[in-house]
Amino acid sequence: MDGRALLLVAVGGALGAIARHLSTTMLPIETHWSTLAINLTGSLLLGIIAGGLHGSGLISDELLLLLGTGILGAFTTMSTFSIDVMKLVDGSQWATATLYLGSTALIGPILALIGWKCTSMIL
């Protein structure tokens, strides 16, 4: 991988991490639900960017690195999701943990597909 690609991912990652922090602190909901909202939003956006726009040739590989890998990679997070699930389980909040886990695992890919297909249909 060349230095330009790494720089694009690094810049995007910094911007995505800032957006993640601001979103988490500004959303007036409990931590695990803000993580769900962020991850589902990121899934939809990545479907639009990677599937629809990149798949149609409207954005370059470099822009995909910046937006998809960098910004959305840092904006969404599997690690926070995992810790949130473990906190719920540790607190014996089984129903909430199951709902949170299922919502992320099912709705995230569905939103990515919707973003991908809707963008592809428009373009």
C-alpha positions, 0 to 999 in steps of 0.5 A: 500500500502506498503512502497516499492511501495510508494518509487518506485513511489516517485523515479520514480516521481522524475526522471519523473519530471526531464525528463519533465523539461529537455524536456520542456526546450530543445524542441524548440517549444511553450509551448503547443506544447511541452506539446502535444509532451511530453504527446503523447510520454508518451501515447505511452510509457505507452502503451508499458510498461503497456499493452505490457510488463506488460500484457505479464508478462515481467515486474513486478508490482513493475517495472510498478509502477516505470516506469508507475506510477512514471516516466511516471506519472510525465513526462506527465501531465493533469494539464499543458495540461488543463492550456495550453488549458485555455490560448489558449481559454483566448487568443481567439485562438479557432482553436489552442485550438480545434486542441490541445484538439482534438489531445491530446484526440484522438491521445494519446489513439491511440498511447497507443493502438499502443504501447500496440498492437505492443509490444504484437505482438512482444512478 
